[in-house]
Amino acid sequence: MLDRVTGMQVFARVAALGSFSAAGRALGLSQTGVTKHVAALEARLGTRLLHRTTRRLTLTETGRSYLEACERILAEIAEAEALVGAEGVEAHGTLRLNVPLSFGVREIAPALAAFSAAHPALTIELGLNDRRVDLIEEGWDLAVRIGSLADSGLIARRLASSRLVVCAAPAYLDRHGTPRRPEELKGHNCLGYTLSDASGWRFGDQAYPVSGTLRAPNGAALVAAAVAGLGLVYQPTFLVAEALRAGTLVALDLGAPCPTLPIHALMPPGRRPAKTRAFVDYLAERFAGEPAWERDLPAVRSAGANSLPS
């Protein structure tokens, strides 16, 4: 009987490269040897893993499920060997990463090129949404979350932070004046973030009720509307820094402390494979010190500038 682990390795490489000959070259095996390993797997499992035509190879539905299991098992074997070896294990397989939509587009996606270059054996599946996913139930390896954390039993590592800032377009402030205190927000068109603004906009220990003509579950959409002059937004610096530097938004000083949102990497409890550790370490290094979204921001507009009588 051919070695099962080697068979899994061969099958995984065939699936990744889409070719028996390419897999053989990558593994130092003949095409005949690769074929024998895959055939032995299919015979033992009693099912076909690959559709073979003269033009290409594709995975069967069973083959896709088996490939996921192979990648998981091979990663666990590699990690176990690393525990007793002097050298680390290469990150490989598929990393299922879930991040908030706007943060993922702005900060995570641009970071993937350098990480992938350093870990060519790793594939990343990037999930982008603003809901709180269940890592264990939905099978995510890692999530990035912004804001306070619930006591969920997940493993958390702090990566960075981002300040909340009240902003508006200069044209809006010219028309409606600049609020000077949180209490004055009730007289302005405040664009609401539906995932967190239910109790109002919070400054220090107090929440101030706000209302406006637009509510949305995505901060980038609200920022775009604010840049167009629709109203005020209360969003983190990673979302508004570009507009602040360009002058299309102005940060306002309301004389009250704005919260700072922590940014964490969250992982399921227990074993953390090499692929997860590698990516979390990479993000922690990338965001170390003062993150790019906090640098070189213009001064806030203080009370009295373009203010209308309250």
PATORNU-465618 format. One record per residue (C-alpha): x, y, z; chain. Coordinates in steps of 0.02 Angstrom, whole numbers, plus 32768, in hexadecimal, padded with zeros to 4 digits. Layout:
N
{{X, Y, Z}, 'A'} ...
***
This chain:
310
{{8000, 8000, 8000}, 'A'} {{8043, 80AA, 7FD2}, 'A'} {{8060, 8123, 8062}, 'A'} {{7FBF, 8180, 808B}, 'A'} {{800F, 8223, 80C0}, 'A'} {{8078, 822A, 8022}, 'A'} {{7FDB, 8205, 7FC0}, 'A'} {{7F84, 829A, 8012}, 'A'} {{8019, 8309, 7FEC}, 'A'} {{801C, 82D2, 7F36}, 'A'} {{7F60, 82E9, 7F22}, 'A'} {{7F66, 8397, 7F71}, 'A'} {{7FF1, 83CB, 7EFB}, 'A'} {{7F97, 8385, 7E62}, 'A'} {{7EFB, 83E7, 7E95}, 'A'} {{7F60, 8486, 7EAE}, 'A'} {{7FBF, 847B, 7E09}, 'A'} {{7F37, 8429, 7DA0}, 'A'} {{7FB1, 83AF, 7D51}, 'A'} {{7FFF, 8305, 7D79}, 'A'} {{80A0, 8333, 7D21}, 'A'} {{80AF, 83DC, 7D79}, 'A'} {{808F, 838A, 7E21}, 'A'} {{8113, 8308, 7DF9}, 'A'} {{8193, 838E, 7DD1}, 'A'} {{816B, 83ED, 7E70}, 'A'} {{817A, 8350, 7EDB}, 'A'} {{820A, 82FD, 7E82}, 'A'} {{819E, 826B, 7E47}, 'A'} {{817C, 8223, 7D9C}, 'A'} {{80D1, 823F, 7D4F}, 'A'} {{80B4, 8184, 7D60}, 'A'} {{80DB, 818D, 7E1A}, 'A'} {{8061, 821D, 7E31}, 'A'} {{7FDA, 81BD, 7DD4}, 'A'} {{7FF5, 8123, 7E42}, 'A'} {{7FE2, 8189, 7EE2}, 'A'} {{7F40, 81DA, 7EA9}, 'A'} {{7EFC, 8134, 7E69}, 'A'} {{7F24, 80E2, 7F0F}, 'A'} {{7EC7, 816A, 7F6C}, 'A'} {{7E2E, 8158, 7EFE}, 'A'} {{7E31, 809A, 7F0E}, 'A'} {{7E3D, 80A2, 7FCB}, 'A'} {{7DB2, 8125, 7FD8}, 'A'} {{7D46, 80CE, 7F57}, 'A'} {{7D20, 816E, 7EF9}, 'A'} {{7D68, 81DE, 7E73}, 'A'} {{7DC1, 827B, 7EAF}, 'A'} {{7DEC, 82C8, 7E06}, 'A'} {{7D95, 82DC, 7D5F}, 'A'} {{7E17, 82B8, 7CD8}, 'A'} {{7E0A, 82F6, 7C25}, 'A'} {{7E8C, 830D, 7B9F}, 'A'} {{7E8D, 83C7, 7BC1}, 'A'} {{7E85, 83DB, 7C7E}, 'A'} {{7E68, 8392, 7D2B}, 'A'} {{7DDB, 83CB, 7D9D}, 'A'} {{7DA9, 8396, 7E4B}, 'A'} {{7D0A, 8333, 7E66}, 'A'} {{7C98, 836C, 7EF3}, 'A'} {{7CE0, 82E1, 7F5F}, 'A'} {{7D8E, 8316, 7F29}, 'A'} {{7D71, 83C8, 7F66}, 'A'} {{7D39, 838B, 8010}, 'A'} {{7DCA, 8312, 801B}, 'A'} {{7E46, 8399, 7FE8}, 'A'} {{7E0D, 8407, 807B}, 'A'} {{7E27, 8374, 80F1}, 'A'} {{7ED2, 834F, 80A6}, 'A'} {{7F0C, 8403, 80BA}, 'A'} {{7ED4, 8403, 8170}, 'A'} {{7F27, 835C, 8197}, 'A'} {{7FC9, 838A, 813E}, 'A'} {{7FD0, 842F, 819C}, 'A'} {{7FB9, 83D5, 8242}, 'A'} {{8042, 8357, 8217}, 'A'} {{80B8, 83E3, 81E6}, 'A'} {{8094, 8440, 8287}, 'A'} {{80AE, 83A4, 82F0}, 'A'} {{8157, 8389, 829E}, 'A'} {{8185, 843E, 82BE}, 'A'} {{8165, 8428, 8378}, 'A'} {{81F4, 83AC, 8385}, 'A'} {{8263, 83F2, 82FD}, 'A'} {{82DF, 8480, 8302}, 'A'} {{8292, 84D9, 826E}, 'A'} {{81E6, 8526, 8259}, 'A'} {{8162, 84E9, 81E2}, 'A'} {{8134, 853F, 8140}, 'A'} {{8086, 858C, 813D}, 'A'} {{8020, 8530, 80BB}, 'A'} {{7F70, 84FA, 8091}, 'A'} {{7EDE, 8573, 8092}, 'A'} {{7ECB, 85FF, 8111}, 'A'} {{7E14, 8632, 8125}, 'A'} {{7E19, 86E7, 815F}, 'A'} {{7D80, 8751, 8187}, 'A'} {{7D8E, 880F, 819A}, 'A'} {{7D1A, 88A6, 819B}, 'A'} {{7CF4, 88DF, 80EA}, 'A'} {{7D40, 898E, 80E9}, 'A'} {{7DD8, 8960, 8153}, 'A'} {{7DF5, 88C7, 80E7}, 'A'} {{7DF2, 8929, 8045}, 'A'} {{7E5C, 89B8, 8085}, 'A'} {{7ED9, 8964, 80F9}, 'A'} {{7ED9, 88A7, 80E7}, 'A'} {{7ECD, 888B, 802A}, 'A'} {{7F64, 88FE, 8005}, 'A'} {{7FC8, 889D, 8088}, 'A'} {{7FAE, 87F4, 8035}, 'A'} {{802D, 8807, 7FA8}, 'A'} {{80C5, 880D, 801A}, 'A'} {{8081, 8784, 808A}, 'A'} {{805A, 8711, 7FF8}, 'A'} {{8107, 872D, 7FB0}, 'A'} {{8152, 86F2, 8055}, 'A'} {{80DC, 865C, 8060}, 'A'} {{80C0, 861B, 7FAE}, 'A'} {{8079, 8575, 7FEB}, 'A'} {{7FE7, 85CC, 8041}, 'A'} {{7F40, 85FB, 7FF4}, 'A'} {{7ED4, 8680, 8048}, 'A'} {{7E17, 867F, 8044}, 'A'} {{7DE4, 8730, 8074}, 'A'} {{7D35, 874A, 80B9}, 'A'} {{7CF9, 87FF, 80BB}, 'A'} {{7C62, 882D, 8124}, 'A'} {{7C37, 8896, 81BB}, 'A'} {{7BD1, 8818, 821C}, 'A'} {{7C1D, 87B8, 82AE}, 'A'} {{7C43, 870E, 8264}, 'A'} {{7C4C, 8671, 82CD}, 'A'} {{7CFE, 8635, 82AF}, 'A'} {{7CE1, 8585, 82EE}, 'A'} {{7C34, 8569, 82A5}, 'A'} {{7C63, 85B0, 81FA}, 'A'} {{7D13, 8569, 81F1}, 'A'} {{7D7A, 860A, 81EE}, 'A'} {{7E30, 85FD, 8222}, 'A'} {{7E3F, 86B3, 8251}, 'A'} {{7DD8, 8751, 825E}, 'A'} {{7E03, 8808, 8274}, 'A'} {{7D89, 8869, 82E0}, 'A'} {{7D7F, 8922, 8308}, 'A'} {{7D3A, 8961, 83AC}, 'A'} {{7D1D, 8914, 8456}, 'A'} {{7D1B, 8857, 8463}, 'A'} {{7C99, 87EA, 84B4}, 'A'} {{7CD1, 875D, 8526}, 'A'} {{7CC8, 86D6, 84A1}, 'A'} {{7D53, 865E, 84D2}, 'A'} {{7DB3, 8689, 8434}, 'A'} {{7E6D, 86AE, 8436}, 'A'} {{7E8B, 8768, 8418}, 'A'} {{7F27, 87C8, 83E8}, 'A'} {{7F25, 8884, 83DE}, 'A'} {{7F69, 88C6, 833A}, 'A'} {{7F4A, 8981, 833C}, 'A'} {{7EC7, 8A05, 8362}, 'A'} {{7E67, 8A8C, 8305}, 'A'} {{7E1A, 8B2B, 834B}, 'A'} {{7D67, 8B5D, 8328}, 'A'} {{7D56, 8C0B, 82DC}, 'A'} {{7CBF, 8C78, 82B6}, 'A'} {{7CD3, 8CBB, 8205}, 'A'} {{7C75, 8D20, 8182}, 'A'} {{7C97, 8D6B, 80D8}, 'A'} {{7CC8, 8E23, 80D5}, 'A'} {{7C30, 8E48, 8069}, 'A'} {{7BBB, 8DFC, 80EA}, 'A'} {{7C0A, 8E62, 8176}, 'A'} {{7BFD, 8F01, 810E}, 'A'} {{7B42, 8EE3, 80F9}, 'A'} {{7B16, 8EA2, 81A6}, 'A'} {{7B9F, 8EDF, 821A}, 'A'} {{7C1A, 8E7F, 8286}, 'A'} {{7BD8, 8E2B, 8323}, 'A'} {{7C3A, 8E5D, 83BE}, 'A'} {{7BFD, 8DDC, 843C}, 'A'} {{7BB2, 8D2D, 8433}, 'A'} {{7B0A, 8D76, 8466}, 'A'} {{7B05, 8DD8, 83C3}, 'A'} {{7B09, 8D3A, 8359}, 'A'} {{7A4C, 8D2C, 8368}, 'A'} {{7A3F, 8DC2, 82F4}, 'A'} {{7AA6, 8D6F, 826B}, 'A'} {{7A8D, 8CE8, 81EA}, 'A'} {{7AF0, 8C5A, 823A}, 'A'} {{7B0D, 8BC5, 81C8}, 'A'} {{7AEF, 8B29, 8230}, 'A'} {{7B52, 8A86, 8235}, 'A'} {{7ACA, 8A06, 8252}, 'A'} {{7B3C, 8984, 82A3}, 'A'} {{7B6D, 89EE, 8339}, 'A'} {{7B11, 8A95, 8342}, 'A'} {{7A6E, 8A59, 8392}, 'A'} {{7A8B, 8ABA, 8433}, 'A'} {{7AD3, 8B55, 83DF}, 'A'} {{7B84, 8B93, 83CA}, 'A'} {{7BED, 8B74, 8465}, 'A'} {{7C6B, 8BEF, 84AB}, 'A'} {{7CBD, 8BB9, 854C}, 'A'} {{7C3B, 8B64, 85B9}, 'A'} {{7BA5, 8BB9, 8569}, 'A'} {{7B42, 8B91, 84CB}, 'A'} {{7AEF, 8C20, 846D}, 'A'} {{7A57, 8BFD, 8401}, 'A'} {{7A6D, 8C25, 8349}, 'A'} {{7A01, 8C18, 82AE}, 'A'} {{7A17, 8C2F, 81F4}, 'A'} {{79D8, 8C08, 8146}, 'A'} {{7A4E, 8B75, 8128}, 'A'} {{7A74, 8AD8, 818A}, 'A'} {{7AE2, 8A4A, 8148}, 'A'} {{7B3E, 89AF, 8186}, 'A'} {{7BE0, 89E2, 8131}, 'A'} {{7C51, 8A70, 8168}, 'A'} {{7CA0, 8A8E, 80BD}, 'A'} {{7BF5, 8AB1, 8073}, 'A'} {{7BD1, 8B30, 80FB}, 'A'} {{7C7A, 8B84, 80E0}, 'A'} {{7C59, 8B92, 8025}, 'A'} {{7BB1, 8BE5, 8049}, 'A'} {{7C03, 8C5C, 80C4}, 'A'} {{7C89, 8C8D, 8046}, 'A'} {{7BFA, 8CB9, 7FCF}, 'A'} {{7BB6, 8D30, 8053}, 'A'} {{7B22, 8CCE, 8097}, 'A'} {{7B4C, 8CDA, 8150}, 'A'} {{7BBE, 8CAE, 81E2}, 'A'} {{7C0E, 8C04, 81FF}, 'A'} {{7C5D, 8BB7, 8299}, 'A'} {{7CD9, 8B3A, 8253}, 'A'} {{7D86, 8AF2, 8278}, 'A'} {{7E23, 8B44, 8234}, 'A'} {{7E4D, 8AB0, 81C4}, 'A'} {{7DB0, 8ADE, 8160}, 'A'} {{7DBD, 8B9C, 8160}, 'A'} {{7E79, 8BBE, 8161}, 'A'} {{7E85, 8BCA, 80A3}, 'A'} {{7DF5, 8C46, 8099}, 'A'} {{7E3A, 8CAC, 812A}, 'A'} {{7EE3, 8CBC, 80D6}, 'A'} {{7E90, 8CEC, 8032}, 'A'} {{7E24, 8D6E, 8088}, 'A'} {{7D81, 8D22, 804A}, 'A'} {{7D54, 8D02, 8100}, 'A'} {{7D7C, 8D69, 819A}, 'A'} {{7D8F, 8D1D, 8248}, 'A'} {{7D2D, 8D79, 82CE}, 'A'} {{7D5D, 8D9F, 8382}, 'A'} {{7CC1, 8D90, 83EE}, 'A'} {{7D1E, 8DA7, 8491}, 'A'} {{7CFC, 8CF3, 84C7}, 'A'} {{7D67, 8C56, 84C2}, 'A'} {{7D4E, 8BE4, 842B}, 'A'} {{7D66, 8B2A, 8446}, 'A'} {{7DF7, 8AC7, 8400}, 'A'} {{7DC5, 8A21, 83B2}, 'A'} {{7E39, 898C, 83CF}, 'A'} {{7E5C, 891A, 833B}, 'A'} {{7E75, 8862, 8365}, 'A'} {{7E9C, 87C0, 830E}, 'A'} {{7E2B, 8737, 834E}, 'A'} {{7E4F, 867C, 8343}, 'A'} {{7DF3, 85E0, 837D}, 'A'} {{7E35, 8599, 8422}, 'A'} {{7EB1, 850A, 8421}, 'A'} {{7F2B, 84E1, 8398}, 'A'} {{7F64, 8571, 8329}, 'A'} {{7FB0, 8531, 8287}, 'A'} {{8049, 857F, 8238}, 'A'} {{7FE2, 85D9, 81B4}, 'A'} {{7F7E, 8635, 823A}, 'A'} {{8015, 8661, 82A4}, 'A'} {{8073, 86A0, 820C}, 'A'} {{7FE8, 8715, 81D4}, 'A'} {{7FC4, 875B, 8282}, 'A'} {{807E, 877C, 829C}, 'A'} {{8084, 87D2, 81F3}, 'A'} {{7FF1, 8844, 821A}, 'A'} {{8036, 886D, 82C7}, 'A'} {{80DB, 88A3, 8278}, 'A'} {{8086, 8903, 81EC}, 'A'} {{8019, 8968, 8264}, 'A'} {{809E, 897C, 82EC}, 'A'} {{80BC, 8A2A, 8330}, 'A'} {{8050, 8AB4, 82E6}, 'A'} {{7FE4, 8A6C, 825A}, 'A'} {{7FE5, 8AC6, 81B3}, 'A'} {{7F31, 8B01, 81CB}, 'A'} {{7F64, 8B68, 8264}, 'A'} {{7FF6, 8BC4, 8213}, 'A'} {{7FFC, 8C75, 81D0}, 'A'} {{7F46, 8C9E, 81F1}, 'A'} {{7F16, 8D57, 81E9}, 'A'} {{7EE0, 8DB1, 8286}, 'A'} {{7E2A, 8DA5, 82BA}, 'A'} {{7DB7, 8E39, 829D}, 'A'} {{7DA1, 8E8B, 8346}, 'A'} {{7D03, 8ED7, 838D}, 'A'} {{7CD3, 8F7D, 8341}, 'A'} {{7D10, 8F5B, 8290}, 'A'} {{7C7E, 8F73, 821B}, 'A'} {{7C05, 8F5A, 82AD}, 'A'} {{7B51, 8F8F, 82A4}, 'A'} {{7AFC, 8FCD, 8342}, 'A'} {{7ABC, 8F3E, 83AB}, 'A'} 
***
